[in-house]
């Protein structure tokens, strides 16, 4: 289980670093990552609680939600930056 959490954390850091490397606005990326992380943590905590592992479920949900939300937000940022020209 720790290995999965470690991989999620590494992937999340790569997404965050990649978002910082872009030249345009990253407001949607940041907002998507935060919102996805919060919603993922809540959903993961509820699901994990059913199996007696609420904290692990919340951690996995937060990582997956932040990753997904960041990717969606990044796509929105990129779309907006290309439509500005």
C-alpha positions in Angstrom: 0.0 0.0 0.0 2.8 2.4 0.8 4.3 1.7 -2.7 1.0 2.8 -4.3 0.9 6.0 -2.2 4.5 6.7 -3.1 3.8 6.4 -6.8 0.8 8.6 -6.6 2.9 11.3 -4.8 5.6 11.1 -7.4 3.1 11.4 -10.2 1.5 14.3 -8.5 4.8 16.1 -8.1 5.6 15.5 -11.8 2.3 17.1 -12.8 2.8 20.1 -10.5 6.4 20.6 -11.8 5.1 20.3 -15.4 2.4 22.9 -14.6 5.0 25.3 -13.3 7.1 24.9 -16.5 4.4 26.3 -18.8 4.7 29.9 -19.9 0.9 30.7 -19.7 -1.5 31.0 -16.9 -1.9 28.0 -14.6 -4.9 29.2 -12.6 -7.1 26.4 -13.9 -4.5 23.8 -13.2 -4.1 24.9 -9.6 -7.8 25.2 -9.0 -8.4 21.8 -10.6 -5.7 20.1 -8.5 -7.0 21.5 -5.3 -10.6 20.8 -5.9 -9.8 17.3 -7.2 -7.7 16.6 -4.2 -10.4 17.7 -1.7 -13.1 15.8 -3.5 -10.9 12.7 -3.9 -9.9 12.8 -0.3 -13.5 12.9 0.8 -14.6 10.1 -1.5 -11.5 8.0 -0.7 -12.0 8.5 3.0 -15.6 7.3 2.8 -14.7 4.3 0.6 -11.7 3.4 2.7 -13.7 3.7 5.9 -15.9 0.9 4.7 -12.9 -1.4 4.6 -11.4 -0.1 7.9 -8.7 1.9 6.1 -10.1 5.4 6.0 -6.8 7.3 6.1 -5.2 5.3 3.4 -8.3 5.7 1.3 -8.3 9.4 1.8 -4.6 9.6 0.8 -5.1 7.6 -2.3 -8.2 9.5 -3.2 -6.5 12.9 -2.6 -3.6 11.9 -4.9 -5.7 10.6 -7.6 -8.2 13.5 -7.4 -5.4 16.1 -7.5 -3.8 14.4 -10.4 -7.0 14.2 -12.4 -8.1 17.7 -11.5 -4.7 19.1 -12.4 -4.8 17.4 -15.8 -8.2 18.7 -16.6 -7.2 22.2 -15.4 -4.1 22.0 -17.4 -6.0 21.2 -20.5 -8.3 24.2 -19.9 -5.3 26.4 -19.4 -3.7 25.2 -22.7 -7.0 25.7 -24.5 -7.3 29.2 -23.2 -3.7 30.1 -24.1 -4.1 28.9 -27.7 -7.3 30.7 -28.2 -5.7 34.0 -27.1 -3.6 34.2 -30.2 
